[in-house]
Amino acid sequence: MIRTLAGLVRATLWTLLCVFLLGVPGKASAEPEPPIRTGLWVMQKLPEDSRALATFSREIRSSKGLNGVCLHFAWKVIEREPGKPDFSLLDQTVNVLRKLGMKYQLCLKPGANTPAFVYDEGARSFSAQIKNPHRASYGQTVSIPLPWDPIYQNDFSRMIQQLGKRYASDPLCVSVVLTCANFLSAEMHLPKTRSDIQRWAALGDYGENLFQVYKRFTDEWLRAFPRQELSLHLSKVLDLPPAFNKRIIDYGLTKDPRRFTIQSCQLNGRRENSGMMTYDLVMEYRGRIHHGFQSLASLSRPNERMGSIEMSALNMVRAQGEYWELWHGDGMSVETSAAVSKAWNEAKSLGYEGYKAKLISEGKYRE
């Protein structure tokens, strides 16, 4: 009897020790931290002059229901001489937001927006033709720096550090975009026609080289902005498989799972977005990583280039998106942003299956 009781005591003590060290079996040891960025955001180019700044100030003051502004700006506009950035226009734009208590994201774009002095210093370049017919520069040939060129990397690292020193302490600056190897936008795109791929291949193992670039600049951005969300804008990179994107995501998760965030910039309401690479990546990682979406063009009627608001909301809810970036024209439109907010809230209330059934019953569901 005594021996049995002693065994029971030992077993009980062992169980309590395991619970103390490991947590209750079958339950997470801690709740995931809440996202840094939520709600509706609007994309905004950096105003070019005082007139454009006044227009932005007027629009953002009259906007309703927005949680923040994504400020996109070209590196070559901010820094024309090495080591001498001009933050005056960016400061003025941020001051408009500070007066409103509006949160903002900084999106510094290199790629085709890299300053000329980087090439003058000897950085190697890669030239390509613009193939996007929706761009005013369609058909033009532009140059981008070779992402792993040491001269380019040192100059871009310096710019990131200077940007961090100026804005990282601002509590309204809650997010930055992970840029480093880009073409025309903040997405991971690089020139990828058949001839482009052949020229990349001639430069060596571009898959491994690009992975090392993303590792370096993930660290650079996280270090320069120690409290901000770091947003990776997913896209297909050259002819590399989704496994390449996953390597970068997994690296970011090891560095800072609270702040590293992935984003699909292809959210649309033309149909359900399953089957799109970036959407499927978000679906695969949801629950493990913070994530959001961008509608890069108009959802508003009559053109609806990105499809319907309702189908977009359905895709948002299915993927459990935490924030939604709207194209400038939609976000600054009181009517459109209100319609997006209404549809998104209704979709969240009904859930994916319930909202889908509602759209089908109303003839608004798109196969």
Summary of the structure (lengths in Angstrom):
residues: 367
radius of gyration: 23.3
end to end distance: 70.2
largest distance: 90.0
contacts: 1160
relative contact order: 0.11
helix: 46%
strand: 16%
